[in-house]
Amino acid sequence: MAKRIDVSGLHVYYGDFLAVEDVSMTIEPRSVTAFIGSSGCGKSTFLRTLNRMHEVAPNARVDGKVMLDDVDIYGPDVDPVAVRREIGMVFQRANPFPTMSIYDNVIAGAKLNNKRLGKEKADEIVERSLRDANLWEEVRDRLGKPGASLSGGQQQRLCIARATAVEPEVLLMDEPCSALDPISTLAIEDLISKLKENYTIVIVTHNMQQAARVSDRTAFFNLAGTGEPGRLIEMDDTNKIFTKPESKETENYITGRFG
Ligand SMILES: Nc1ncnc2c1ncn2[C@@H]1O[C@H](COP(=O)(O)OP(=O)(O)OP(=O)(O)O)[C@@H](O)[C@H]1O
């Protein structure tokens, strides 16, 4: 588990609109990388190109290359569904299947991948994934209850369990804590730190303390102006970005001199 992502010269479009321009970066396995930057600079758009979710939007496309270890995920013979299985995603709003049980929520993806998954193996995957997501103890006695019966923070951990149940190589998280209270946020941050032992993790966050707490590397994106594409300004060790960034733009952003 855990692979390296290498992006080179990536341009990201919605129809004729160039949303993100010319991004190149390397994301190391078994590390947490945070994407920060002002609203609309293309963090989520760029994140979605990393598992080919971007192209689900009408007329959306990319130019450039995204390598997952030695495989070009935009290569002609690559199945986007297989890419999304290897590179899982957790969204801003926890989105468990509401009427489906907690158990079935966790196992849904794994069942799709393996139609003949036996009960014993399924039980094992559910327990492992819920333990990995620090949720097992809270739900072990009510696995048959609907996903929607959990609190917001528990639902987000359920979504993380669902994502890890298929044993992806990479986990993409788009503002996973923005709808959560501080206690649930800390629980997810602890979980991210634990999960990085096995996964490559990329997290979009507006919360700079969060980026500083959980990530090893930080990428700062910015817009040159309204209607201009987003660009990667600087990527470095998180500690360096927050104490001694190379770019004035990064410094202004992290010190709150612009929004
Ligand atoms: N489905 C879409 N169709 C067309 N344009 C889009 C679509 N989604 C996003 N955009 C545009 O792409 C640009 C980047 O948006 P994106 O949501 O990626 O930025 P962001 O940095 O994640 O913003 P935020 O921090 O506010 O979530 C914006 O100009 C946005 O309006």
The ligand as an SDF file (V2000), in Angstrom:
LIG
                    3D

 31 33  0  0  0  0  0  0  0  0999 V2000
  -17.9900   21.9890  -12.1280 N   0  0  0  0  0  0  0  0  0  0  0  0
  -17.4260   23.1420  -12.4740 C   0  0  0  0  0  0  0  0  0  0  0  0
  -17.6710   23.7180  -13.6720 N   0  0  0  0  0  0  0  0  0  0  0  0
  -17.0730   24.8830  -14.0250 C   0  0  0  0  0  0  0  0  0  0  0  0
  -16.2100   25.5550  -13.2560 N   0  0  0  0  0  0  0  0  0  0  0  0
  -15.9230   25.0460  -12.0600 C   0  0  0  0  0  0  0  0  0  0  0  0
  -16.5080   23.8130  -11.5940 C   0  0  0  0  0  0  0  0  0  0  0  0
  -16.0230   23.5490  -10.3490 N   0  0  0  0  0  0  0  0  0  0  0  0
  -15.1850   24.5560  -10.0570 C   0  0  0  0  0  0  0  0  0  0  0  0
  -15.1170   25.4480  -11.0700 N   0  0  0  0  0  0  0  0  0  0  0  0
  -14.2820   26.6680  -11.1210 C   0  0  0  0  0  0  0  0  0  0  0  0
  -12.9160   26.3010  -11.0320 O   0  0  0  0  0  0  0  0  0  0  0  0
  -12.1970   27.2260  -10.2180 C   0  0  0  0  0  0  0  0  0  0  0  0
  -11.5290   26.4850   -9.0690 C   0  0  0  0  0  0  0  0  0  0  0  0
  -12.5470   26.0140   -8.1740 O   0  0  0  0  0  0  0  0  0  0  0  0
  -12.2260   25.0170   -6.9530 P   0  0  0  0  0  0  0  0  0  0  0  0
  -13.5060   24.6580   -6.3120 O   0  0  0  0  0  0  0  0  0  0  0  0
  -11.3470   23.9400   -7.4270 O   0  0  0  0  0  0  0  0  0  0  0  0
  -11.3620   25.9900   -6.0170 O   0  0  0  0  0  0  0  0  0  0  0  0
  -10.9230   25.7870   -4.5130 P   0  0  0  0  0  0  0  0  0  0  0  0
   -9.5580   26.3730   -4.3770 O   0  0  0  0  0  0  0  0  0  0  0  0
  -11.0860   24.3640   -4.0970 O   0  0  0  0  0  0  0  0  0  0  0  0
  -11.9850   26.7080   -3.7740 O   0  0  0  0  0  0  0  0  0  0  0  0
  -12.6090   26.6210   -2.2900 P   0  0  0  0  0  0  0  0  0  0  0  0
  -11.4460   26.8010   -1.3630 O   0  0  0  0  0  0  0  0  0  0  0  0
  -13.5350   27.7810   -2.2580 O   0  0  0  0  0  0  0  0  0  0  0  0
  -13.2850   25.2860   -2.1430 O   0  0  0  0  0  0  0  0  0  0  0  0
  -13.1960   28.2770   -9.7680 C   0  0  0  0  0  0  0  0  0  0  0  0
  -13.1100   29.3750  -10.6550 O   0  0  0  0  0  0  0  0  0  0  0  0
  -14.5360   27.5740   -9.9130 C   0  0  0  0  0  0  0  0  0  0  0  0
  -15.5560   28.4940  -10.1750 O   0  0  0  0  0  0  0  0  0  0  0  0
  1  2  1  0
  2  3  1  0
  2  7  2  0
  3  4  2  0
  4  5  1  0
  5  6  2  0
  6  7  1  0
  6 10  1  0
  7  8  1  0
  8  9  2  0
  9 10  1  0
 10 11  1  0
 11 12  1  0
 11 30  1  0
 12 13  1  0
 13 14  1  0
 13 28  1  0
 14 15  1  0
 15 16  1  0
 16 17  2  0
 16 18  1  0
 16 19  1  0
 19 20  1  0
 20 21  2  0
 20 22  1  0
 20 23  1  0
 23 24  1  0
 24 25  2  0
 24 26  1  0
 24 27  1  0
 28 29  1  0
 28 30  1  0
 30 31  1  0
M  END
$$$$
